[in-house]
Amino acid sequence: MYLTKEKKEKIFKEHGGSKKNTGSAEGQIALFTERINHLTNHLKKNRKDFNTERSLVMMVGKRKSLLNYLMNKDISRYRDIIKKLKLRK
């Protein structure tokens, strides 16, 4: 699988504070971004994979709702995560 346990722990440690803090909004946004990038590359090769396209759209929606939550909760954390992950909004 493309996303191993060690890679997930690294993402959560880098963005969530610790590798056990899997519930932080920043960690979840970073994980969704990693998965979205992987699915985007997959869809560039397999254009007719409509199930993957649907799950990609759903993941983007989940990430957007988490970003909106973080923006309403704490704008400085929101700006930091946008800058770290190089997301535009």
ROBAZA-141821 format. One line per 10 residues: number of its first residue (from 1); their letters; for each residue x, y, z of N, C-alpha, C, O, CB. Coordinates in pm, whole numbers, plus 50000, padded with zeros to 5 digits. Each point is the difference from the previous one (the first is absolute). Glycine has a CB too. Layout:
% residues N
NUM	a	X,Y,Z,X,Y,Z,X,Y,Z,X,Y,Z,X,Y,Z; ... .
This chain:
% residues 89
1	myltkekkek	50084,49882,50000,49916,50118,50000,50089,50125,50000,50111,49998,50053,49704,49877,50069; 50137,50229,49820,50081,50120,49984,50017,50078,50130,50097,50074,50013,49824,49937,49753; 49988,49974,50330,50006,50076,50124,50024,49903,50116,49906,49941,50053,49938,50238,49852; 50282,49806,50132,50036,49907,50105,49979,50063,50137,49975,50120,50011,50192,49771,49836; 49843,50027,50255,49981,50046,50137,50105,50105,50036,49970,50099,50066,49932,49678,49995; 50221,50201,49896,50109,50094,50031,49977,50134,49931,50027,50106,50058,50131,49701,49967; 49791,50188,49853,49974,50124,49927,49888,50080,50066,50006,50122,50009,50072,49767,49779; 49818,50041,50259,49891,50067,50071,50050,50063,50129,49965,50113,50032,49872,49725,49869; 50246,50087,50173,50054,50054,50125,50085,50124,49972,49997,50096,50078,50002,49673,50023; 50075,50229,49791,50083,50116,49964,49912,50121,49969,50031,50111,50042,50147,49735,49867 .
11	ifkehggskk	49713,50132,50019,49908,50109,49966,49938,50059,50127,49994,50121,50016,49957,49771,49762; 50003,50020,50312,49937,50049,50122,50100,50068,50093,49966,50096,50069,49865,49721,49912; 50293,50133,50020,50102,50063,50084,50035,50138,49948,50020,50094,50077,50071,49680,49982; 49917,50238,49810,50038,50127,49939,49889,50106,50011,50027,50117,50026,50120,49755,49816; 49729,50086,50140,49890,50097,49994,49910,49999,50123,49940,50102,50033,50068,49873,49723; 49982,49911,50312,49909,49990,50112,50063,50020,50135,49929,50009,50100,49943,49840,49762; 50259,50159,50145,50068,50019,50128,50071,49875,50047,50118,50005,50032,49712,50164,50026; 50100,49718,49946,50062,49873,50034,49941,49890,49912,49896,50019,49937,50143,50057,50302; 50029,49809,49758,49952,49894,49912,49873,49935,50052,49930,49931,49925,50304,50029,50004; 49734,50060,50199,49877,49944,50057,49882,50095,49986,49886,49958,50022,50254,49915,50139 .
21	ntgsaegqia	49884,50253,49802,49894,50099,49991,49935,49993,49862,50019,50088,49916,50100,50061,50248; 49804,49746,49814,49939,49979,49869,49869,50075,49984,49945,50002,49890,50163,49777,50103; 49842,50281,50111,49871,50069,49993,50011,50148,49974,49898,50066,49984,50017,49765,50167; 50206,50222,49845,50014,50144,49978,49958,50035,49857,50019,49923,49907,50169,50088,50261; 49754,50105,49818,49953,50042,49869,50116,50014,49901,49986,49965,49883,49822,50154,50226; 50306,49932,49939,50114,50016,49911,50052,49866,49949,50034,49987,49883,50026,50222,50240; 49945,49692,49965,50045,49867,49960,49906,49936,49900,50045,49938,49903,50063,50037,50317; 49762,50039,49803,49903,49942,49907,50005,50069,49865,49989,49935,49896,49866,50004,50297; 50161,50194,49807,50009,50073,49874,50124,49957,49923,49995,49982,49878,49884,50214,50224; 50232,49786,49969,50124,49957,49934,49985,49860,49942,50048,49972,49890,50085,50172,50268 .
31	lfterinhlt	49800,49767,49916,49978,49864,49951,49909,50000,49877,50027,49930,49902,50004,49983,50331; 49862,50166,49772,49912,50010,49883,50075,50056,49880,49979,49955,49887,49825,50078,50266; 50284,50064,49869,50076,50058,49891,50091,49897,49936,50013,49994,49878,49978,50228,50234; 50072,49696,49971,50087,49894,49948,49920,49901,49916,50043,49960,49892,50108,50065,50309; 49732,49935,49850,49916,49905,49927,49946,50062,49871,49991,49931,49898,49948,49960,50319; 50024,50237,49787,49948,50068,49882,50108,50008,49892,49971,49977,49882,49872,50156,50262; 50280,49897,49895,50109,50006,49902,50024,49864,49937,50025,49990,49880,50079,50197,50249; 49888,49707,49951,50020,49865,49947,49889,49964,49900,50027,49947,49893,50087,49986,50322; 49761,50096,49821,49889,49968,49910,50003,50084,49874,49960,49953,49893,49904,49982,50305; 50182,50188,49812,50011,50085,49881,50099,49941,49902,49974,49996,49879,49969,50205,50259 .
41	nhlkknrkdf	50172,49753,49913,50098,49936,49912,49945,49872,49940,50028,49970,49884,50156,50129,50251; 49739,49825,49941,49939,49878,49950,49902,50032,49887,49996,49929,49898,50030,49963,50328; 49896,50214,49791,49899,50034,49899,50063,50057,49872,49938,49995,49894,49900,50047,50292; 50282,50012,49825,50068,50046,49879,50033,49883,49909,50001,50014,49878,50094,50182,50248; 49934,49688,49934,50033,49881,49922,49875,49922,49959,49995,49942,49892,50224,50045,50229; 49680,50012,49967,49878,49921,49977,49880,50093,49994,49929,50020,50099,50173,49780,50020; 49876,50256,49764,49897,50103,49985,49858,49949,50020,49912,50078,50038,50241,50035,49807; 49822,49761,50131,49863,49950,50006,49966,49930,50132,49901,49928,50009,50109,50047,49745; 50072,50047,50346,49975,49941,50132,49905,50091,50076,50044,50086,50077,50184,49801,49926; 49643,50095,49976,49900,50093,50054,49977,49982,50149,49963,50095,50068,49930,49906,49709 .
51	nterslvmmv	50129,49879,50276,49985,49979,50144,50108,50077,50077,49972,50060,50104,49928,49713,49853; 50220,50226,49991,50107,50075,50064,49974,50150,49988,50028,50077,50092,50134,49738,49858; 49784,50225,49937,49967,50142,49982,49895,50046,50101,50009,50110,50054,50045,49869,49701; 49848,49936,50269,49896,50033,50098,50059,50011,50140,49968,50093,50074,49860,49790,49783; 50258,50022,50180,50060,50006,50134,50093,50119,50013,50014,50056,50109,49969,49695,49908; 50082,50290,49874,50084,50119,50003,49916,50125,50027,50039,50085,50080,50122,49804,49760; 49726,50122,50094,49912,50114,50021,49948,50003,50144,49990,50107,50060,49944,49886,49698; 50032,49891,50295,49952,49994,50139,50111,50039,50098,49974,50069,50098,49864,49751,49837; 50284,50137,50038,50114,50034,50087,50030,50150,49998,50031,50059,50103,50063,49713,49858; 49896,50287,49921,50022,50144,49989,49894,50075,50081,50030,50100,50064,50073,49869,49706 .
61	gkrksllnyl	49774,49982,50227,49893,50061,50079,50025,49989,50150,49976,50095,50074,49866,49853,49742; 50206,49936,50228,50031,49982,50142,50113,50092,50043,49995,50061,50107,49929,49702,49879; 50179,50248,49930,50112,50088,50032,49953,50145,50005,50044,50077,50086,50116,49763,49807; 49752,50198,50016,49948,50137,49999,49921,50030,50126,50011,50109,50056,49980,49884,49694; 49928,49911,50295,49923,50024,50122,50091,50009,50122,49974,50079,50091,49831,49800,49808; 50302,50041,50105,50097,50011,50109,50073,50134,49996,50025,50060,50105,50004,49691,49892; 50004,50296,49884,50064,50130,49988,49907,50113,50044,50043,50094,50066,50096,49817,49745; 49733,50078,50154,49903,50101,50045,49985,49998,50151,49991,50106,50062,49888,49872,49721; 50119,49904,50277,49993,49988,50145,50120,50067,50065,49986,50076,50095,49886,49709,49883; 50246,50187,49970,50122,50056,50056,50005,50151,49982,50049,50072,50087,50068,49712,49868 .
71	mnkdisryrd	49832,50265,49932,49999,50144,49976,49909,50070,50101,50034,50107,50050,50011,49853,49705; 49840,49980,50275,49908,50059,50097,50051,49987,50142,49972,50085,50084,49840,49865,49762; 50261,49943,50183,50048,49973,50135,50123,50085,50034,50003,50067,50103,49908,49699,49878; 50191,50230,49933,50125,50070,50027,50066,50037,49867,50055,49914,49931,49975,49961,50289; 49964,50252,49745,50045,50045,49869,50151,49986,49983,50048,49977,49889,49761,50181,50104; 50267,49854,50115,50147,49989,49987,50042,49856,49968,50089,49979,49918,49938,50213,50244; 49909,49710,49902,50029,49859,49969,49961,49969,49855,50069,49925,49931,49896,50012,50311; 49924,50121,49714,49953,49982,49862,50104,50053,49901,50035,49933,49903,49725,50085,50174; 50290,50103,49949,50098,50060,49910,50130,49920,49999,50064,49987,49895,49834,50237,50146; 50141,49724,50074,50122,49919,50007,49989,49873,49917,50092,49966,49925,49950,50126,50303 .
81	iikklklrk	49846,49838,49785,49984,49873,49927,49988,50025,49850,50049,49920,49920,49839,49978,50282; 50047,50211,49758,49991,50035,49858,50139,50026,49943,50032,49958,49889,49738,50139,50147; 50312,49973,50042,50136,50033,49955,50087,49876,49994,50077,49983,49905,49899,50246,50192; 50014,49684,50004,50083,49879,50003,49968,49905,49885,50090,49946,49937,49923,50076,50310; 49858,49960,49727,49959,49904,49897,49990,50061,49861,49973,49930,49903,49905,49948,50273; 50145,50254,49816,49993,50071,49873,49864,49982,49932,49992,49972,49881,50256,49999,50094; 49646,50047,50105,49864,49995,49948,49956,50142,49966,50041,50095,50066,49905,49697,50070; 49973,50221,49764,49945,50132,49971,49855,50002,50040,49928,49901,49986,50235,50135,49825; 49796,50078,50238,49859,50015,50038,49966,50145,49995,49886,50038,50029,50120,49759,50117 .
